[in-house]
Amino acid sequence: MTAAGKRFSVYGLVALVAVTLFYSCSASLTNVEVDKKKTVALIVRMKHGDYWRTVKLGAEMAAKEYERNLNFYAPDYEEDAQRQMELVHQAIADGSETIVVAPSDEQVLREAIKLTRERAIPILVLDTDGKDSAVKSYIGTDNYDMGKKAFEKMVYLIGKKGQIALLGTNRVKENAKRREQGVLDLLPREMQVELVANENVPSDKKQIGEWTRELIRKHPQLKGVIALDATTAIGVAEEMENSGLRDNVKIVAIDSPLEVLEYLQEGIISATIIQKPLSMGYLGVKYAVEASDGEAVPSLVDTGTKVIDRENMFWSENQKLLFPFVK
């Protein structure tokens, strides 16, 4: 082979390699872009706990069905709003096509809306209502209706007569306020039911126990306590058991962590109003996918609640709601 021929062969080989590398790189870049476009970010208030694990499970089911990548972000503690805000920034930086967030507070929600608006990224809100036109959809519980159901169950348990108390903590204030309002709006209808206390205490079992002891001291005829969240219900139930009043004072709880269910089975908690976090997570991703594809999505999706007591907690349909991880 001549020198010119050798040079031609070398140049041809170099050109072939260059073309191959170009298309390989282009394909890789395309895949990266596709992956970014197919990513939904789910940002919740805490990485631990049955409630948020169930939300994540529902989201994973939808992501698999709709062929999307799901990036999950959550702080270690539910009260860590600052860390959650940092995770919102991270989700944006990671190239998420859609943001689904359960904000810890109003500031987190405002920051998430600001960032997604600047980048024209659809945002959907779970669990806590997002009152902003930029929010494509709110998927979660009607907390007002939840409060009404708690009050109606309490009225039934005490025979429509007697003193009751309402107790909540400072966790997720907006949800608690809506539940409280549901109770207060129905209260005037029951003339023989007296609300003797309506308190908001720190989310600490010891302080909840101290409040409960003082409540019992001031109101020895107390018939019931409506707890606006699970932490409160557990603290009140523990104090009622320690005080020997488990059979005297009815407790209506919110949500279904294991401790609440144990107290329910033992009869210390009389009933609990449960949410449907599996549906919340699933529908959050479903509508996120549709919103990113330019489809219209409902602005409000009520995932529903259910009253669970000792009598119906073992029904098969309710077992599936209470234990979604059990096949």
C-alpha positions, 0 to 999 in steps of 0.5 A: 500500500502506498503512503497516500493509501496508508494516510487515507486509511488512517484518516478514514479510521480516525473519521470513523471513530470520530463519527462513532464517538459523536453519535455515542455521545449524542445518544448518551446526552439524549438519554440523559435529557430523556431521563430528566424529562421523565423525572418526578420529584416527591418532597415530603415532610419526613423520610420516616414514619408509616404515613410518609412511607405509605405516601412514597409507596403509592407514588412508586406504584404510579411512577412504575405504571406511568414509566417515570423516574421518581426522586424522593426527598425528605428531611429526617424530622417533620419540623425541619422546614429549613431542610425541606426548603433546601431539598426543594432547591435540590429537586429543581437542580436535579432537573425534575420535570414536575414537583410534588410537595407536602410542605412543612409550612407556608414558607416552604410552599412559597419558595417551591412556587417561586422556583417552579414558576421561574422555570415553568415547572408544574407543581402539585401539593400533597396533604396541606392545601396550597392556596395559590393559582400556580399550584396545579392540583391539591391532592389530599384530605379534606381536613375540615370534614375530618374534624366533623367526622371526629366530632360526630363519632365523639357525640355518638360515643358519649351519648350526645351529652357531656363535657369534651375537650379538643387538643392539638399540637403545633405540627402542620398548623393549617391542617389542625386548624381545618380539623378544629373548625370542623368540630367547632362548626358542628358544636352548636347543634349538640346543646348538651355537649360542652366544650370545656377546653380547646388547647394547642400544646407542643408536640411532646408526649411529656407535655401532652401528658401534663396537660391531660392531667391538669385537664382531668383535675379541672374537669373530673366529669370529662367524657371525651377528648378529640385529638387533632393529630396522632402524637396528641392521641398517643400522649392522651391515651398513655395518661388516661391509662396511667390515671386509671381513666381508660373506661371513663374518658373516650378518645377520638384520634387522627391517623393510624400509626402502630401506637394508635392502633394498639391503643385502639385494640386495647380500647383506650382509644375509642376511634380514629379517623384515618387518611388514605396516604397510599392514594395520596402518593399515587394520585400525586404522581399520576396528575404530575405526569398528566400536568407535565404532558400538558393535560388538564388536571383537577385543582382539588382531589379529596382522597377521603377518610374513614372512621375506624373503631375497635369493631371494624378495624379487623374488617378486610377492607380496613386492614388493607387501609391500615396495613398497606405494606402487608400483602 
